[in-house]
């Protein structure tokens, strides 16, 4: 486990962000962008078959940034994930963050929202960062709040600048994932070490 911790820490990198004079940015909302056809918001059916061969992206898969682990069968209203889609949890709680999908083919699971952008007008990584900010602003300790994507605010930026922001957002979210993994591995390492020292399977050097 210590080797896994060392390997994880090696990926703990900071994004390249520098201080700059504060500027007031013109803003828009996701609702306005949806009406303009820049982004489409989709949600799968509330009830999905619990058996089948189709890969199903679950809320826990999204949280842990892992391959789809669920399975489902064909049913009306299923939403298929495409590469470049942004997926976010409908419930703002538990540390889940919006993610840009890097593989296509999975079915969107319950309690998830999918955002499909016109990538020449709205960078998906930029959108994911803005949705992360909206989720953080809406969350309350110890409670679950439904994400209202229409209210999410986004700066009005040219697509080239969006992409630079999107790259920074992606690095920050990756940093969050790595930090969470370090916490989980460290907790397991501490528990294993204490138990081993007490039951005689380990001893101090």
N, CA, C and O of each residue as an XYZ file, in Angstrom:
820
protein
N       0.826     -1.201      0.000
C       0.000      0.000      0.000
C       0.869      1.263      0.000
O       0.484      2.291     -0.558
N       2.048      1.175      0.633
C       2.928      2.344      0.658
C       3.426      2.675     -0.746
O       3.611      3.843     -1.087
N       3.647      1.608     -1.580
C       4.062      1.848     -2.958
C       2.953      2.572     -3.731
O       3.226      3.464     -4.534
N       1.707      2.179     -3.478
C       0.585      2.833     -4.133
C       0.481      4.292     -3.723
O       0.173      5.158     -4.542
N       0.743      4.559     -2.429
C       0.722      5.940     -1.949
C       1.808      6.762     -2.632
O       1.559      7.892     -3.054
N       3.011      6.204     -2.744
C       4.113      6.920     -3.388
C       3.798      7.216     -4.848
O       4.056      8.314     -5.342
N       3.227      6.205     -5.542
C       2.888      6.398     -6.948
C       1.813      7.460     -7.117
O       1.846      8.229     -8.077
N       0.854      7.509     -6.187
C      -0.219      8.501     -6.272
C       0.312      9.905     -6.014
O      -0.062     10.853     -6.703
N       1.182     10.033     -5.022
C       1.749     11.343     -4.689
C       2.547     11.909     -5.861
O       2.595     13.124     -6.052
N       3.174     11.029     -6.647
C       3.948     11.486     -7.798
C       3.074     12.228     -8.809
O       3.576     13.056     -9.570
N       1.772     11.937     -8.824
C       0.857     12.585     -9.762
C       0.206     13.834     -9.165
O      -0.672     14.437     -9.782
N       0.641     14.217     -7.964
C       0.076     15.382     -7.305
C       0.762     16.630     -7.857
O       1.801     17.048     -7.348
N       0.183     17.218     -8.893
C       0.778     18.380     -9.551
C      -0.187     19.554     -9.508
O      -1.404     19.372     -9.474
N       0.361     20.740     -9.508
C      -0.442     21.954     -9.472
C      -0.600     22.521    -10.881
O       0.322     22.430    -11.692
N      -1.761     23.105    -11.178
C      -1.937     23.736    -12.483
C      -1.126     25.023    -12.573
O      -0.739     25.598    -11.556
N      -0.875     25.463    -13.788
C      -0.125     26.703    -13.988
C      -1.102     27.876    -13.948
O      -1.750     28.201    -14.942
N      -1.190     28.495    -12.786
C      -2.077     29.636    -12.580
C      -1.252     30.763    -11.986
O      -0.489     30.544    -11.045
N      -1.395     31.955    -12.521
C      -0.626     33.101    -12.038
C      -1.584     34.214    -11.623
O      -2.716     34.292    -12.101
N      -1.112     35.061    -10.737
C      -1.912     36.205    -10.299
C      -2.065     37.206    -11.440
O      -1.165     37.371    -12.263
N      -3.203     37.862    -11.476
C      -3.450     38.880    -12.494
C      -4.384     39.925    -11.911
O      -5.098     39.644    -10.948
N      -4.393     41.125    -12.474
C      -5.337     42.137    -11.992
C      -6.773     41.622    -12.116
O      -7.151     41.039    -13.132
N      -7.550     41.845    -11.083
C      -8.935     41.391    -11.093
C      -9.707     42.111    -12.191
O      -9.549     43.315    -12.391
N     -10.544     41.354    -12.899
C     -11.347     41.969    -13.951
C     -12.788     41.485    -13.825
O     -13.055     40.356    -13.413
N     -13.689     42.358    -14.185
C     -15.102     42.015    -14.176
C     -15.458     41.384    -15.520
O     -15.298     42.007    -16.570
N     -15.937     40.154    -15.478
C     -16.269     39.425    -16.693
C     -17.767     39.481    -16.954
O     -18.575     39.312    -16.040
N     -18.126     39.717    -18.198
C     -19.534     39.603    -18.571
C     -19.950     38.147    -18.414
O     -19.204     37.237    -18.776
N     -21.149     37.932    -17.870
C     -21.580     36.580    -17.552
C     -22.816     36.187    -18.361
O     -23.577     37.033    -18.830
N     -22.982     34.886    -18.502
C     -24.208     34.325    -19.058
C     -24.612     33.169    -18.159
O     -23.934     32.889    -17.171
N     -25.700     32.496    -18.486
C     -26.132     31.341    -17.707
C     -26.268     30.134    -18.628
O     -26.377     30.268    -19.847
N     -26.259     28.989    -18.033
C     -26.416     27.774    -18.817
C     -27.798     27.727    -19.459
O     -27.972     27.175    -20.545
N     -28.776     28.313    -18.775
C     -30.109     28.381    -19.369
C     -30.113     29.164    -20.666
O     -30.749     28.753    -21.637
N     -29.406     30.295    -20.695
C     -29.327     31.101    -21.913
C     -28.598     30.342    -23.025
O     -29.000     30.394    -24.187
N     -27.535     29.646    -22.662
C     -26.778     28.889    -23.663
C     -27.593     27.707    -24.201
O     -27.464     27.335    -25.367
N     -28.422     27.130    -23.351
C     -29.290     26.042    -23.801
C     -30.310     26.560    -24.809
O     -30.546     25.927    -25.838
N     -30.910     27.701    -24.517
C     -31.899     28.279    -25.437
C     -31.255     28.687    -26.763
O     -31.906     28.681    -27.808
N     -29.975     29.039    -26.706
C     -29.263     29.445    -27.923
C     -28.734     28.248    -28.710
O     -28.162     28.425    -29.785
N     -28.915     27.047    -28.195
C     -28.461     25.854    -28.896
C     -26.989     25.553    -28.735
O     -26.447     24.719    -29.461
N     -26.328     26.216    -27.795
C     -24.893     25.996    -27.580
C     -24.658     24.706    -26.801
O     -23.629     24.052    -26.972
N     -25.591     24.350    -25.964
C     -25.467     23.146    -25.139
C     -26.842     22.506    -24.996
O     -27.860     23.197    -24.951
N     -26.858     21.184    -24.925
C     -28.081     20.420    -24.707
C     -27.961     19.683    -23.382
O     -26.942     19.051    -23.104
N     -29.002     19.768    -22.567
C     -29.016     19.109    -21.261
C     -29.933     17.899    -21.341
O     -31.064     18.004    -21.815
N     -29.449     16.747    -20.878
C     -30.229     15.513    -20.938
C     -30.192     14.782    -19.605
O     -29.211     14.851    -18.866
N     -31.274     14.086    -19.318
C     -31.353     13.235    -18.135
C     -32.038     11.936    -18.531
O     -33.039     11.954    -19.248
N     -31.510     10.817    -18.070
C     -32.091      9.529    -18.395
C     -33.373      9.279    -17.634
O     -33.734     10.065    -16.758
N     -34.074      8.193    -17.951
C     -35.308      7.853    -17.245
C     -35.043      7.540    -15.779
O     -33.951      7.099    -15.422
N     -36.039      7.769    -14.930
C     -35.881      7.508    -13.503
C     -35.767      6.016    -13.217
O     -35.058      5.607    -12.297
N     -36.466      5.204    -14.006
C     -36.411      3.745    -13.822
C     -35.667      3.121    -14.989
O     -36.029      3.321    -16.148
N     -34.629      2.368    -14.677
C     -33.792      1.724    -15.682
C     -33.718      0.238    -15.360
O     -33.567     -0.123    -14.193
N     -33.821     -0.634    -16.362
C     -33.698     -2.072    -16.090
C     -32.394     -2.380    -15.362
O     -31.342     -1.837    -15.697
N     -32.475     -3.259    -14.359
C     -31.277     -3.559    -13.570
C     -30.530     -4.786    -14.061
O     -29.673     -5.317    -13.354
N     -30.850     -5.243    -15.278
C     -30.073     -6.325    -15.854
C     -29.969     -6.112    -17.360
O     -30.835     -5.486    -17.971
N     -28.920     -6.631    -17.938
C     -28.672     -6.457    -19.366
C     -27.181     -6.420    -19.619
O     -26.377     -6.715    -18.735
N     -26.821     -6.053    -20.841
C     -25.408     -6.061    -21.236
C     -24.864     -4.666    -21.513
O     -23.675     -4.508    -21.789
N     -25.731     -3.643    -21.441
C     -25.258     -2.290    -21.719
C     -24.516     -1.728    -20.505
O     -25.022     -1.816    -19.387
N     -23.318     -1.150    -20.704
C     -22.609     -0.541    -19.572
C     -23.374      0.683    -19.069
O     -23.828      1.514    -19.856
N     -23.508      0.777    -17.755
C     -24.268      1.849    -17.122
C     -23.342      2.671    -16.237
O     -22.708      2.142    -15.324
N     -23.268      3.972    -16.515
C     -22.470      4.881    -15.690
C     -23.280      5.261    -14.460
O     -24.338      5.879    -14.579
N     -22.794      4.898    -13.284
C     -23.509      5.187    -12.045
C     -22.959      6.444    -11.383
O     -21.898      6.950    -11.749
N     -23.706      6.932    -10.402
C     -23.255      8.108     -9.668
C     -21.932      7.828     -8.949
O     -21.081      8.712     -8.846
N     -21.758      6.596     -8.451
C     -20.503      6.265     -7.773
C     -19.354      6.187     -8.766
O     -18.229      6.571     -8.447
N     -19.631      5.693     -9.967
C     -18.589      5.685    -11.006
C     -18.106      7.110    -11.270
O     -16.908      7.362    -11.398
N     -19.062      8.037    -11.348
C     -18.713      9.439    -11.590
C     -17.869      9.980    -10.443
O     -16.870     10.664    -10.667
N     -18.274      9.672     -9.215
C     -17.550     10.155     -8.041
C     -16.110      9.671     -8.044
O     -15.190     10.437     -7.756
N     -15.912      8.384     -8.372
C     -14.583      7.782     -8.296
C     -13.807      7.889     -9.599
O     -12.665      7.435     -9.677
N     -14.418      8.489    -10.633
C     -13.767      8.652    -11.934
C     -13.267      7.308    -12.453
O     -12.082      7.141    -12.742
N     -14.198      6.344    -12.566
C     -13.822      5.002    -12.997
C     -14.714      4.563    -14.156
O     -15.683      5.238    -14.502
N     -14.373      3.432    -14.740
C     -15.162      2.864    -15.829
C     -16.565      2.521    -15.335
O     -16.747      2.232    -14.153
N     -17.562      2.549    -16.231
C     -18.935      2.189    -15.808
C     -18.976      0.775    -15.231
O     -18.448     -0.159    -15.834
N     -19.597      0.619    -14.073
C     -19.682     -0.688    -13.412
C     -21.090     -1.265    -13.446
O     -21.273     -2.456    -13.194
N     -22.093     -0.435    -13.755
C     -23.451     -0.937    -13.804
C     -23.753     -1.619    -15.130
O     -22.980     -1.527    -16.083
N     -24.881     -2.300    -15.173
C     -25.365     -2.928    -16.396
C     -26.867     -2.691    -16.503
O     -27.580     -2.676    -15.500
N     -27.331     -2.509    -17.722
C     -28.749     -2.306    -17.959
C     -29.104     -2.864    -19.326
O     -28.232     -3.270    -20.094
N     -30.401     -2.878    -19.618
C     -30.870     -3.344    -20.912
C     -31.547     -2.231    -21.680
O     -31.740     -1.132    -21.160
N     -31.906     -2.517    -22.910
C     -32.574     -1.520    -23.745
C     -33.910     -1.102    -23.122
O     -34.670     -1.933    -22.625
N     -34.174      0.202    -23.163
C     -35.421      0.738    -22.622
C     -35.651      2.108    -23.240
O     -34.694      2.762    -23.655
N     -36.911      2.557    -23.310
C     -37.194      3.884    -23.869
C     -36.519      4.985    -23.054
O     -36.463      4.920    -21.826
N     -36.010      5.991    -23.753
C     -35.468      7.173    -23.085
C     -34.042      7.069    -22.603
O     -33.550      7.998    -21.963
N     -33.356      5.969    -22.885
C     -31.962      5.854    -22.449
C     -31.106      6.919    -23.128
O     -31.304      7.233    -24.301
N     -30.160      7.466    -22.384
C     -29.243      8.478    -22.900
C     -27.867      7.848    -23.026
O     -27.304      7.377    -22.038
N     -27.321      7.836    -24.241
C     -25.988      7.277    -24.485
C     -24.930      8.371    -24.345
O     -25.067      9.467    -24.889
N     -23.890      8.049    -23.613
C     -22.788      8.987    -23.399
C     -21.902      9.018    -24.632
O     -21.572      7.976    -25.198
N     -21.513     10.236    -25.051
C     -20.568     10.412    -26.146
C     -19.290     11.052    -25.612
O     -19.307     11.745    -24.595
N     -18.190     10.811    -26.306
C     -16.925     11.430    -25.913
C     -17.058     12.948    -25.947
O     -17.566     13.511    -26.918
N     -16.604     13.605    -24.889
C     -16.696     15.059    -24.795
C     -17.918     15.543    -24.044
O     -18.016     16.733    -23.742
N     -18.868     14.646    -23.728
C     -20.008     15.040    -22.906
C     -19.540     15.366    -21.495
O     -18.561     14.801    -21.010
N     -20.246     16.281    -20.843
C     -20.003     16.584    -19.440
C     -21.118     15.928    -18.634
O     -22.296     16.115    -18.935
N     -20.753     15.170    -17.620
C     -21.735     14.502    -16.768
C     -21.570     15.019    -15.349
O     -20.454     15.118    -14.840
N     -22.700     15.352    -14.709
C     -22.695     15.863    -13.345
C     -23.771     15.154    -12.546
O     -24.755     14.662    -13.097
N     -23.565     15.110    -11.241
C     -24.562     14.525    -10.355
C     -25.728     15.492    -10.186
O     -25.537     16.699    -10.039
N     -26.938     14.941    -10.210
C     -28.121     15.770     -9.997
C     -28.198     16.256     -8.561
O     -28.743     17.327     -8.297
N     -27.654     15.477     -7.630
C     -27.652     15.835     -6.218
C     -26.271     16.351     -5.839
O     -25.269     15.656     -6.004
N     -26.231     17.571     -5.330
C     -24.962     18.200     -4.962
C     -24.618     17.761     -3.547
O     -25.045     18.387     -2.577
N     -23.855     16.698     -3.430
C     -23.442     16.177     -2.121
C     -22.388     15.105     -2.341
O     -22.244     14.573     -3.442
N     -21.663     14.800     -1.293
C     -20.755     13.660     -1.314
C     -19.463     13.848     -2.072
O     -18.726     12.880     -2.256
N     -19.156     15.048     -2.520
C     -17.875     15.273     -3.169
C     -17.829     14.966     -4.649
O     -16.760     15.050     -5.253
N     -18.958     14.611     -5.261
C     -18.960     14.323     -6.692
C     -18.722     15.598     -7.474
O     -19.211     16.667     -7.109
N     -17.954     15.473     -8.569
C     -17.648     16.639     -9.392
C     -18.052     16.357    -10.832
O     -18.041     15.200    -11.253
N     -18.406     17.384    -11.599
C     -18.688     17.183    -13.023
C     -17.433     16.708    -13.740
O     -16.323     17.134    -13.422
N     -17.621     15.819    -14.713
C     -16.482     15.269    -15.425
C     -16.758     15.264    -16.927
O     -17.896     15.101    -17.369
N     -15.694     15.445    -17.689
C     -15.769     15.333    -19.136
C     -15.502     13.871    -19.500
O     -14.480     13.305    -19.112
N     -16.414     13.275    -20.235
C     -16.292     11.870    -20.595
C     -15.244     11.695    -21.704
O     -15.254     12.417    -22.701
N     -14.364     10.745    -21.516
C     -13.314     10.486    -22.499
C     -13.611      9.252    -23.348
O     -12.872      8.954    -24.287
N     -14.698      8.525    -23.022
C     -15.094      7.356    -23.800
C     -16.592      7.390    -24.046
O     -17.354      7.890    -23.219
N     -17.005      6.864    -25.171
C     -18.416      6.820    -25.536
C     -18.975      5.418    -25.298
O     -18.228      4.457    -25.114
N     -20.305      5.323    -25.307
C     -20.948      4.018    -25.305
C     -21.743      3.674    -24.075
O     -22.665      2.861    -24.155
N     -21.421      4.267    -22.921
C     -22.154      3.933    -21.698
C     -23.529      4.594    -21.710
O     -23.770      5.561    -22.433
N     -24.421      4.046    -20.891
C     -25.748      4.616    -20.690
C     -25.704      5.473    -19.431
O     -25.087      5.092    -18.437
N     -26.354      6.624    -19.473
C     -26.393      7.532    -18.326
C     -27.275      6.943    -17.229
O     -28.427      6.586    -17.474
N     -26.731      6.844    -16.026
C     -27.465      6.275    -14.909
C     -28.387      7.271    -14.228
O     -28.354      8.464    -14.528
N     -29.209      6.778    -13.310
C     -30.108      7.652    -12.555
C     -29.333      8.694    -11.746
O     -28.176      8.483    -11.381
N     -29.987      9.809    -11.480
C     -29.418     10.896    -10.676
C     -28.215     11.559    -11.322
O     -27.396     12.171    -10.638
N     -28.107     11.437    -12.652
C     -27.022     12.090    -13.374
C     -27.595     12.970    -14.473
O     -28.639     12.667    -15.052
N     -26.896     14.064    -14.750
C     -27.247     14.967    -15.839
C     -26.121     14.943    -16.869
O     -24.948     14.825    -16.517
N     -26.491     15.057    -18.135
C     -25.509     15.082    -19.214
C     -25.634     16.383    -19.983
O     -26.737     16.823    -20.310
N     -24.482     17.000    -20.271
C     -24.423     18.257    -21.000
C     -23.590     18.022    -22.262
O     -22.416     17.660    -22.187
N     -24.211     18.233    -23.408
C     -23.528     18.043    -24.694
C     -23.352     19.396    -25.360
O     -24.335     20.052    -25.706
N     -22.105     19.818    -25.542
C     -21.843     21.161    -26.042
C     -21.512     21.143    -27.531
O     -21.140     20.115    -28.098
N     -21.659     22.300    -28.133
C     -21.044     22.548    -29.437
C     -19.608     22.959    -29.124
O     -19.386     24.089    -28.689
N     -18.621     22.078    -29.331
C     -17.260     22.355    -28.856
C     -16.589     23.544    -29.523
O     -15.563     24.026    -29.043
N     -17.154     24.023    -30.624
C     -16.592     25.212    -31.259
C     -17.140     26.495    -30.640
O     -16.685     27.595    -30.955
N     -18.115     26.338    -29.762
C     -18.712     27.508    -29.096
C     -18.601     27.445    -27.579
O     -18.603     28.477    -26.908
N     -18.503     26.223    -27.037
C     -18.404     26.065    -25.583
C     -17.493     24.884    -25.277
O     -17.812     23.741    -25.604
N     -16.357     25.171    -24.645
C     -15.401     24.127    -24.303
C     -15.950     23.275    -23.166
O     -16.363     23.829    -22.147
N     -15.971     21.941    -23.299
C     -16.565     21.095    -22.256
C     -15.822     21.163    -20.926
O     -16.449     21.083    -19.869
N     -14.505     21.309    -20.958
C     -13.764     21.395    -19.699
C     -14.039     22.729    -18.999
O     -14.078     22.793    -17.771
N     -14.226     23.768    -19.769
C     -14.613     25.057    -19.212
C     -15.982     24.933    -18.552
O     -16.190     25.432    -17.446
N     -16.913     24.268    -19.232
C     -18.244     24.064    -18.663
C     -18.169     23.248    -17.376
O     -18.849     23.566    -16.401
N     -17.343     22.193    -17.367
C     -17.234     21.353    -16.171
C     -16.748     22.167    -14.975
O     -17.241     21.984    -13.862
N     -15.786     23.063    -15.195
C     -15.296     23.901    -14.112
C     -16.361     24.849    -13.590
O     -16.471     25.058    -12.382
N     -17.142     25.423    -14.491
C     -18.212     26.331    -14.073
C     -19.305     25.583    -13.314
O     -19.857     26.103    -12.344
N     -19.620     24.356    -13.757
C     -20.609     23.545    -13.035
C     -20.084     23.158    -11.652
O     -20.850     23.075    -10.692
N     -18.775     22.923    -11.557
C     -18.181     22.624    -10.254
C     -18.356     23.800     -9.317
O     -18.666     23.611     -8.140
N     -18.162     25.009     -9.815
C     -18.344     26.195     -8.985
C     -19.802     26.332     -8.551
O     -20.071     26.685     -7.403
N     -20.741     26.058     -9.448
C     -22.160     26.125     -9.107
C     -22.519     25.084     -8.060
O     -23.292     25.366     -7.145
N     -21.965     23.885     -8.186
C     -22.229     22.828     -7.204
C     -21.706     23.222     -5.832
O     -22.381     23.014     -4.824
N     -20.504     23.789     -5.792
C     -19.915     24.189     -4.517
C     -20.727     25.306     -3.865
O     -20.903     25.320     -2.647
N     -21.221     26.243     -4.678
C     -22.008     27.348     -4.143
C     -23.365     26.877     -3.625
O     -23.923     27.477     -2.706
N     -23.898     25.797     -4.216
C     -25.227     25.315     -3.844
C     -25.211     24.345     -2.679
O     -26.236     24.136     -2.030
N     -24.044     23.743     -2.404
C     -23.984     22.682     -1.400
C     -24.035     23.262      0.011
O     -23.600     24.385      0.266
N     -24.580     22.456      0.909
C     -24.635     22.782      2.321
C     -24.122     21.576      3.093
O     -24.445     20.443      2.736
N     -23.318     21.792      4.161
C     -22.786     20.648      4.910
C     -23.907     19.759      5.432
O     -24.868     20.244      6.029
N     -23.776     18.453      5.203
C     -24.732     17.500      5.741
C     -26.049     17.434      5.007
O     -26.992     16.821      5.508
N     -26.153     18.047      3.826
C     -27.422     18.032      3.108
C     -27.179     17.787      1.627
O     -26.078     17.989      1.114
N     -28.239     17.345      0.956
C     -28.188     17.129     -0.485
C     -29.112     18.131     -1.165
O     -30.272     18.270     -0.779
N     -28.603     18.827     -2.174
C     -29.372     19.831     -2.904
C     -29.380     19.446     -4.368
O     -28.354     19.041     -4.914
N     -30.530     19.571     -5.004
C     -30.603     19.281     -6.429
C     -29.930     20.395     -7.220
O     -30.179     21.578     -6.989
N     -29.076     20.000     -8.154
C     -28.403     20.963     -9.017
C     -29.402     21.528    -10.019
O     -30.081     20.776    -10.718
N     -29.488     22.840    -10.086
C     -30.317     23.500    -11.087
C     -29.383     24.038    -12.165
O     -28.867     25.147    -12.029
N     -29.157     23.276    -13.232
C     -28.144     23.667    -14.209
C     -28.454     24.972    -14.917
O     -27.541     25.654    -15.382
N     -29.739     25.334    -15.007
C     -30.096     26.563    -15.724
C     -29.495     27.792    -15.070
O     -29.251     28.799    -15.736
N     -29.252     27.714    -13.754
C     -28.759     28.876    -13.023
C     -27.241     28.985    -13.043
O     -26.697     30.016    -12.645
N     -26.548     27.954    -13.493
C     -25.080     27.974    -13.473
C     -24.560     29.148    -14.304
O     -24.965     29.335    -15.451
N     -23.665     29.930    -13.715
C     -23.125     31.121    -14.373
C     -21.807     30.793    -15.054
O     -20.975     30.066    -14.510
N     -21.628     31.340    -16.254
C     -20.397     31.153    -17.011
C     -19.940     32.511    -17.550
O     -20.760     33.292    -18.033
N     -18.649     32.795    -17.471
C     -18.145     34.016    -18.108
C     -18.299     33.932    -19.629
O     -18.160     32.860    -20.217
N     -18.585     35.065    -20.252
C     -18.631     35.129    -21.717
C     -17.209     35.312    -22.233
O     -16.657     36.411    -22.170
N     -16.622     34.240    -22.741
C     -15.241     34.277    -23.213
C     -15.153     33.680    -24.606
O     -15.928     32.786    -24.946
N     -14.222     34.161    -25.416
C     -13.982     33.524    -26.725
C     -13.555     32.076    -26.521
O     -13.008     31.723    -25.476
N     -13.805     31.248    -27.519
C     -13.531     29.824    -27.372
C     -12.056     29.545    -27.082
O     -11.744     28.607    -26.350
N     -11.144     30.343    -27.643
C      -9.718     30.122    -27.372
C      -9.404     30.337    -25.893
O      -8.634     29.581    -25.299
N     -10.000     31.364    -25.307
C      -9.766     31.631    -23.884
C     -10.486     30.601    -23.024
O      -9.972     30.193    -21.983
N     -11.669     30.180    -23.451
C     -12.364     29.105    -22.740
C     -11.475     27.873    -22.616
O     -11.412     27.240    -21.562
N     -10.796     27.546    -23.700
C      -9.958     26.342    -23.695
C      -8.792     26.472    -22.731
O      -8.397     25.488    -22.104
N      -8.235     27.671    -22.600
C      -7.163     27.863    -21.618
C      -7.708     27.714    -20.202
O      -7.081     27.078    -19.354
N      -8.877     28.301    -19.949
C      -9.520     28.142    -18.641
C      -9.866     26.669    -18.413
O      -9.683     26.140    -17.317
N     -10.368     26.019    -19.464
C     -10.758     24.618    -19.344
C      -9.592     23.730    -18.955
O      -9.745     22.817    -18.144
N      -8.422     23.995    -19.531
C      -7.241     23.210    -19.171
C      -6.886     23.402    -17.703
O      -6.526     22.442    -17.021
N      -6.986     24.651    -17.205
C      -6.707     24.914    -15.790
C      -7.735     24.229    -14.898
O      -7.381     23.642    -13.875
N      -9.018     24.303    -15.286
C     -10.058     23.625    -14.514
C      -9.796     22.127    -14.457
O      -9.931     21.512    -13.399
N      -9.420     21.532    -15.596
C      -9.165     20.095    -15.644
C      -8.022     19.712    -14.705
O      -8.093     18.687    -14.026
N      -6.978     20.527    -14.665
C      -5.846     20.229    -13.780
C      -6.256     20.352    -12.314
O      -5.817     19.561    -11.479
N      -7.093     21.339    -11.999
C      -7.538     21.502    -10.620
C      -8.421     20.338    -10.171
O      -8.285     19.851     -9.049
N      -9.324     19.893    -11.047
C     -10.177     18.766    -10.696
C      -9.357     17.483    -10.572
O      -9.651     16.639     -9.726
N      -8.328     17.334    -11.411
C      -7.437     16.178    -11.280
C      -6.678     16.233     -9.959
O      -6.442     15.201     -9.331
N      -6.298     17.435     -9.539
C      -5.626     17.607     -8.254
C      -6.559     17.183     -7.123
O      -6.122     16.540     -6.169
N      -7.829     17.534     -7.221
C      -8.803     17.142     -6.202
C      -8.924     15.619     -6.132
O      -8.970     15.047     -5.043
N      -8.975     14.964     -7.297
C      -9.057     13.504     -7.333
C      -7.831     12.870     -6.676
O      -7.946     11.922     -5.899
N      -6.652     13.414     -7.004
C      -5.424     12.854     -6.455
C      -5.367     13.046     -4.947
O      -4.958     12.142     -4.217
N      -5.777     14.219     -4.478
C      -5.767     14.484     -3.038
C      -6.717     13.535     -2.305
O      -6.398     13.054     -1.217
N      -7.892     13.263     -2.905
C      -8.825     12.325     -2.278
C      -8.228     10.924     -2.222
O      -8.361     10.227     -1.216
N      -7.566     10.509     -3.311
C      -6.945      9.183     -3.328
C      -5.856      9.079     -2.265
O      -5.726      8.047     -1.606
N      -5.071     10.147     -2.095
C      -4.031     10.150     -1.072
C      -4.654     10.007      0.312
O      -4.133      9.260      1.140
N      -5.760     10.707      0.582
C      -6.426     10.598      1.883
C      -6.898      9.170      2.132
O      -6.707      8.626      3.219
N      -7.521      8.561      1.109
C      -8.057      7.206      1.277
C      -6.946      6.187      1.496
O      -7.056      5.325      2.368
N      -5.866      6.282      0.701
C      -4.758      5.342      0.858
C      -4.075      5.546      2.209
O      -3.713      4.577      2.876
N      -3.899      6.809      2.613
C      -3.249      7.098      3.891
C      -4.065      6.541      5.062
O      -3.504      5.993      6.011
N      -5.396      6.686      4.986
C      -6.251      6.169      6.060
C      -6.112      4.654      6.167
O      -6.028      4.110      7.268
N      -6.088      3.970      5.011
C      -5.910      2.519      5.034
C      -4.553      2.114      5.560
O      -4.430      1.135      6.296
N      -3.518      2.874      5.178
C      -2.160      2.578      5.626
C      -2.033      2.759      7.134
O      -1.408      1.939      7.805
N      -2.618      3.820      7.669
C      -2.577      4.060      9.115
C      -3.289      2.940      9.860
O      -2.766      2.415     10.842
N      -4.490      2.570      9.393
C      -5.253      1.515     10.068
C      -4.506      0.187     10.031
O      -4.440     -0.525     11.033
N      -3.936     -0.148      8.852
C      -3.191     -1.400      8.731
C      -1.960     -1.394      9.633
O      -1.647     -2.397     10.275
N      -1.270     -0.268      9.677
C      -0.070     -0.169     10.509
C      -0.371     -0.319     11.987
O       0.328     -1.047     12.692
N      -1.403      0.359     12.464
C      -1.752      0.270     13.891
C      -2.198     -1.136     14.247
O      -1.781     -1.687     15.265
N      -3.061     -1.727     13.396
C      -3.530     -3.090     13.674
C      -2.363     -4.075     13.672
O      -2.273     -4.950     14.533
N      -1.461     -3.918     12.683
C      -0.333     -4.836     12.608
C       0.612     -4.712     13.789
O       1.129     -5.718     14.274
N       0.845     -3.493     14.258
C       1.707     -3.300     15.422
C       1.102     -3.918     16.672
O       1.818     -4.431     17.532
N      -0.224     -3.866     16.767
C      -0.897     -4.383     17.966
C      -1.086     -5.887     17.932
O      -1.107     -6.527     18.983
N      -1.227     -6.478     16.719
C      -1.438     -7.937     16.688
C      -0.141     -8.719     16.467
O      -0.165     -9.945     16.367
N       0.971     -8.022     16.392
C       2.259     -8.686     16.297
C       2.730     -9.005     14.895
O       3.817     -9.559     14.732
N       1.940     -8.670     13.862
C       2.363     -8.968     12.504
C       3.335     -7.921     11.970
O       3.977     -8.139     10.943
N       3.448     -6.787     12.657
C       4.395     -5.734     12.301
C       5.147     -5.314     13.559
O       4.664     -5.487     14.678
N       6.347     -4.753     13.351
C       7.092     -4.215     14.499
C       7.912     -3.034     14.020
O       8.289     -2.984     12.849
N       8.197     -2.081     14.896
C       9.023     -0.933     14.506
C      10.454     -1.379     14.199
O      10.959     -2.328     14.799
N      11.091     -0.696     13.272
C      12.489     -0.998     12.972
C      13.374     -0.477     14.110
O      14.595     -0.627     14.060
